[in-house]
Amino acid sequence: MPEHVIHALPTGAIEPEYLEELRGQGARMVPHWPVTVSPPAAPVHLSRIRGVSVPPASAHLLDNMFDYGD
């Protein structure tokens, strides 16, 4: 784990070592998280989408991916 993340942990916090342990901790916290249900977003016509920019490095990365490029 990067050093800058270690200092972000609360005092006395123990990092999970295994995925099963992490999933168990998450399952125990679920009752504490409120569930909000919002209506689905309405579709937007393509002509209304403006100002979307993709950095050249990201565009190049996606262009070289089999699923997205070509």
LUMPA-266958 format. One record per residue (C-alpha): residue number from 1; residue in three letters; chain; y, x, z. Coordinates in steps of 0.05 Angstrom, whole numbers, plus 32768, in hexadecimal, padded with zeros to 4 digits. Layout:
<sites>
+-----+--------+--------+------+------+------+
: num : residu : chaine :   yy :   xx :   zz :
+-----+--------+--------+------+------+------+
: NUM :    ALA :      A :    Y :    X :    Z :
...
+-----+--------+--------+------+------+------+
</sites>
This chain:
<sites>
+-----+--------+--------+------+------+------+
: num : residu : chaine :   yy :   xx :   zz :
+-----+--------+--------+------+------+------+
:   1 :    MET :      A : 8000 : 8000 : 8000 :
:   2 :    PRO :      A : 8044 : 801D : 7FEF :
:   3 :    GLU :      A : 806A : 8039 : 802A :
:   4 :    HIS :      A : 80A6 : 800B : 8022 :
:   5 :    VAL :      A : 8079 : 7FCE : 802C :
:   6 :    ILE :      A : 8059 : 7FE7 : 806C :
:   7 :    HIS :      A : 809C : 7FE6 : 8090 :
:   8 :    ALA :      A : 80A5 : 7F9D : 807B :
:   9 :    LEU :      A : 806A : 7F86 : 80A5 :
:  10 :    PRO :      A : 807A : 7F67 : 80E9 :
:  11 :    THR :      A : 806B : 7F91 : 8126 :
:  12 :    GLY :      A : 8021 : 7F8A : 8138 :
:  13 :    ALA :      A : 800E : 7F6C : 80F4 :
:  14 :    ILE :      A : 7FCA : 7F7F : 80DA :
:  15 :    GLU :      A : 7FBF : 7F85 : 8090 :
:  16 :    PRO :      A : 7F80 : 7F63 : 8076 :
:  17 :    GLU :      A : 7F4D : 7F93 : 805A :
:  18 :    TYR :      A : 7F24 : 7F63 : 8031 :
:  19 :    LEU :      A : 7F33 : 7F29 : 8003 :
:  20 :    GLU :      A : 7F09 : 7EFA : 802F :
:  21 :    GLU :      A : 7F32 : 7F0D : 806B :
:  22 :    LEU :      A : 7F73 : 7EFF : 8045 :
:  23 :    ARG :      A : 7F59 : 7EBC : 802C :
:  24 :    GLY :      A : 7F45 : 7EA9 : 8073 :
:  25 :    GLN :      A : 7F8A : 7EBA : 808E :
:  26 :    GLY :      A : 7FAA : 7E91 : 8057 :
:  27 :    ALA :      A : 7F7C : 7E56 : 8065 :
:  28 :    ARG :      A : 7F91 : 7E57 : 80AF :
:  29 :    MET :      A : 7FDA : 7E56 : 809B :
:  30 :    VAL :      A : 7FD5 : 7E1C : 806A :
:  31 :    PRO :      A : 7FE3 : 7DE5 : 809F :
:  32 :    HIS :      A : 8025 : 7E07 : 80AE :
:  33 :    TRP :      A : 803E : 7E03 : 8066 :
:  34 :    PRO :      A : 8060 : 7DC3 : 8051 :
:  35 :    VAL :      A : 8049 : 7DA4 : 8010 :
:  36 :    THR :      A : 807F : 7D8B : 7FE2 :
:  37 :    VAL :      A : 806F : 7D65 : 7FA4 :
:  38 :    SER :      A : 80A5 : 7D62 : 7F6F :
:  39 :    PRO :      A : 80A3 : 7D3B : 7F2F :
:  40 :    PRO :      A : 808F : 7D63 : 7EF2 :
:  41 :    ALA :      A : 80C8 : 7D80 : 7EC9 :
:  42 :    ALA :      A : 80DB : 7D5A : 7E8B :
:  43 :    PRO :      A : 80CF : 7D7E : 7E49 :
:  44 :    VAL :      A : 810C : 7DA1 : 7E2C :
:  45 :    HIS :      A : 8119 : 7DA2 : 7DE1 :
:  46 :    LEU :      A : 8116 : 7DE8 : 7DC5 :
:  47 :    SER :      A : 815D : 7DE4 : 7DAA :
:  48 :    ARG :      A : 8176 : 7DE0 : 7DF2 :
:  49 :    ILE :      A : 8156 : 7E22 : 7E07 :
:  50 :    ARG :      A : 818A : 7E58 : 7DFE :
:  51 :    GLY :      A : 8199 : 7E9C : 7E1C :
:  52 :    VAL :      A : 8152 : 7EB1 : 7E27 :
:  53 :    SER :      A : 814C : 7EFC : 7E20 :
:  54 :    VAL :      A : 8110 : 7F29 : 7E27 :
:  55 :    PRO :      A : 8117 : 7F73 : 7E34 :
:  56 :    PRO :      A : 80FD : 7F9D : 7DFA :
:  57 :    ALA :      A : 80C7 : 7FBE : 7E25 :
:  58 :    SER :      A : 80AC : 7F7A : 7E3A :
:  59 :    ALA :      A : 80AD : 7F60 : 7DF3 :
:  60 :    HIS :      A : 8088 : 7F9E : 7DDC :
:  61 :    LEU :      A : 8055 : 7F96 : 7E13 :
:  62 :    LEU :      A : 8047 : 7F4E : 7E01 :
:  63 :    ASP :      A : 8046 : 7F5E : 7DB6 :
:  64 :    ASN :      A : 800D : 7F8F : 7DC3 :
:  65 :    MET :      A : 7FE4 : 7F5D : 7DEB :
:  66 :    PHE :      A : 7FAD : 7F3B : 7DC3 :
:  67 :    ASP :      A : 7FBB : 7EF7 : 7DE1 :
:  68 :    TYR :      A : 8006 : 7EF7 : 7DD4 :
:  69 :    GLY :      A : 8016 : 7F28 : 7D9C :
:  70 :    ASP :      A : 8012 : 7F1F : 7D52 :
+-----+--------+--------+------+------+------+
</sites>
